Amino acid sequence: MKMFVDLEALNLRSTPEMDPGNRIAILHLGQEVDALGPATEPGWTRIKTTIGNVQKTGVVKAEVEGQRSLRIPVSAQREALARQAIIEWLRFEKGQGQEHHAPFFGYIGEMWQAIGLNLDGRDRDQFWSAASISFMVRNASSTVPKYKKFKFAAAHAKYMHDSIARRNANDTKAPFWGHRLHEIRPEIGDIVCKWREAPRDYDDAAASDAFKSHSDIVVSVQPDFVLAIGGNVGQSVNITRYKKTGAGFLAPQDAVFMHMVNRT
């Protein structure tokens, strides 16, 4: 059965035991694997996957520190966006590639150029996080045309406001609708929205598209938190962990104030 790695990193081992000498490889978040069934020891799963051009078979822990290590696929439309976010994370060396260093400043240049601006990562006074989200959504639109109706912009507030306006207009062609945090539980392919500098709420985003903000694309949903990928996080494309409430909604912590729900 096709599954995806649901942790930032997961050890693939030759035998179902925690032995430094039996590690075959380290699998990354979102890596596709074939689950072959339970291993001989409880709590382990047999898998095969392709690393480079070589197929590898081994075992992985089913849970690591209370977090599930593998997940089943969600809809193809949501997977398409998560995949583009993960591609950028890997392209930036899992958050280690810095914006002003080669080749990374050129990658940021691609993001800017996609929205018609002649900038790159060496323009360090320009926030590129919204350009990165727009770039990821645009790339996902190559297989999911509905993403082409996204409000591509250099500022997060533009598409946050648009998602609320289109929900209020009952626009079923919109790829995202903006929701209050307590309305819908997050899923892979949704977008977490945060304010920057000055506190904002859902009503502010409904009234204006001009305020400082940030957003990240959800790529993993665990019982107590989600992992989301965004740009200009630590001057790279990186992963942020966002807490969930006991009821499973995004928690109103760390400046999180609204939730763009994927409707593709």
N, C-alpha and C positions, 0 to 999 in steps of 0.2 A: 504494500500500500504506500502510495506517495505521501510523504510528510515533509515538514520543514523544521529546521533547527529553531528553537524558540528562546534560546539564550544568546547572549553576546558571544560566548565561546563555549564549546563542548568538546571534551576529549573523546576521540575514537580510540578504543583499546582492542587489543587482540584477544584478551581474556577478561571475564567478568570479575575483576578485582582491581583495587586501587594500588597499582604497582608502577613506580616511575619508569620501569623498563618495558612496559607493555603498551605504551602510547604509540599509536600509528600516526595520528595527525590531530590537529585542532580544527574543528569545524566552526564556521562562522554563522552568525544570526542570519536566518533566511535561507541557509543552504538546503537544497533539495536532497532528500534521501529516500531510499526504499526501505520501509520497515518490514523485516522478515519474520517477526514473531518474538516471543520471549526467549531470553537466553537461558542457560542451564541454571543460573543463580537468580533468585527472586530480585526484582528491582532493576533488572537489566534488560535491554532490548537489542536484538540482532538487527543490523542494518547493512546496506551497501550504498555507496555513493561514489561520485566521480570527483577526483582531485587532480587538477590539471587535465590530462587526457587519460588518466589511469583510474580504473575502477578499483575501489578498496572495499573490503568487507571486514566488519568487526562488531563490537558491542559498545553501547553507550548506557549511562545511567538513565533510568526513566525519569528520575527527579534529582535535582541538585539543590541542596539547601531549601527544600520545600517548593521549588519551582519546577514545573514540568519542562522537560528538555526538548520535546518534539510536539508539534501540533499538526492537525489535519488541515488541508487547504480550505480557505474561505472562497467566496465567489471569485471568478476569473477577473472581474473588474477591480475588485479591491486588491487582489494579488498583484495586478499590473502596477498599481501605484506603489504598493509596498516594495515591489521589486525595484522600481526606479529609485526610490529612496535608498535602498540598500546598495544599489550600484554606485551611487554617489558616495556613500559612506566608505565603501571599499576603494573607490577611486582616490579618496582622500586618506587612504591608509588607516582606516578605522579611527579617524579623528586625529591622527598624528600629523597629517600634511597641513602645513601652515599657509595661510592665505597669500603671503607676500613672497613665498619661495616657489621656484620652478619645480615641477610643472603646474603647481596648484593655482598660481595666479592666472594662468591661461585657462584653466577649467572655469574659474570664476568669470573670466572674460566671456566664455561661451554663454554663461547664464545671463550676463548683462546684455549681450548682443541679441539674445532671444527675445528681449523686450525692448530692443531698439536703442540701447545705450552703449556708448563706446567707452567702457570702463573695464578694469580687471582688478585682480586681488591686490595690486600695488597701490590702488586708490584707497588707502586705509581709512580715510575719513568718510567713506561711503559704506553704509550698512548694506550687505548683500543677502541677508537672510530671506527676504521676501522674493528676491530674484531667484534664489535657489529653489524655494518651494514651487514657484511658477515654472521653473525649468523641469522639475521632477514631474509635475502634473502634465506639462506639455509633452514630455517624452512618453508618458503613459497613454496619451491620446493617440499615439500611432496604432495602438491595438484596441483602444476604447474611445471611439469618437466623441462620446458625451463629455469627456474631459476638455474638449476644445471650447466648450462654453464656459470654462473657468474665467474669472476676472483676473487675467494675468497682469501683474503690477509690481512696481518696485517698493510698495508699502503694503504690509499685511492688512492694515485697516481697510484698504480698498476692497479686498475680497472677503473680509469678515463682514463688512457692511452689506456687500452685495449678496452674500449668502442669506442674510436675514431678510433683506428686501425681497429676494426671490421666493423665500419661504412665505412671507406675508402675501405675496402675489399668487401663491399656489402654483408657481412655475415648476411643473413636473419635468421640464427639460434641463433644469439646473443640476450640475453634478454634486453640489453641496447645499444643504440648508443649515443655517445657523440655529443652534438650540441653547437654551439655558442648561447649566450643568446637571440639574436634577431631572431633566426630561428623558434623556436616552443614555443608555450605558455605552461606553466607547467600544469600538470594534476596529480591527485592522483596516487601514485605508481612510480612517477619519482624521481630522486635524484638530490638535489641541491649540487653543488660543490663549495668549498671555498679554497682559499689559506691561508696558515699560515706563519707568520713572514715575508717572502719575497713575494712581489706581483708577481703573475703569470697570464698568459692568456691562451687562448685556444691553441695557437700555441706551447706554452711551454709544455702543457699536451700531445700534439700530438707527440712532439719530445722526451719526457722523461717520465719515470715512477718512478722517484726518486726525489720527492720534498715534502716539508711539506704541508699538506692539511687537509681538513675535509669535511665530507658530511653528509647529513640528508635526510630521506625519506619523501616525501610530503604526508600528510594525510588529508589536507583540503585546498581547493582553494576558496578564497573569492574574491570579485571584486578588492580589492586593495592590497592583500597580500596572501601568502600561509603560512600554518603551517606545520612544518616538524619535525620529530623525529629523534634523533641521540643519540649515547652514548658518555660518557665522556664529557657531557655538564653540567657544574656545578658539576662535579664528580658524575654524575648520568645519567640515561636515561631521557631526557627532551625534551621539545618542544621549537623550535625557530620560530619566526615570520620573514618572508622574504618579503620585499616590491616588488610590481610589478610596471612596468611602466604604463603610461596611455594607452598604446596599449595592455597591458595584459601580457607582457613578464617579466621574472625575472629581477629585477633591478640590475645593476652593482654596488651595494652598499654592505658595510659590508663584503668585500672580496669575494663576489660571482663572479665567472668568467666563469663558464660553467654549462651545464645542461645535465644530462644523462636521455634520453627519454626512457621510458619503452616500449618495443616492444613485450611483451608476448601476 
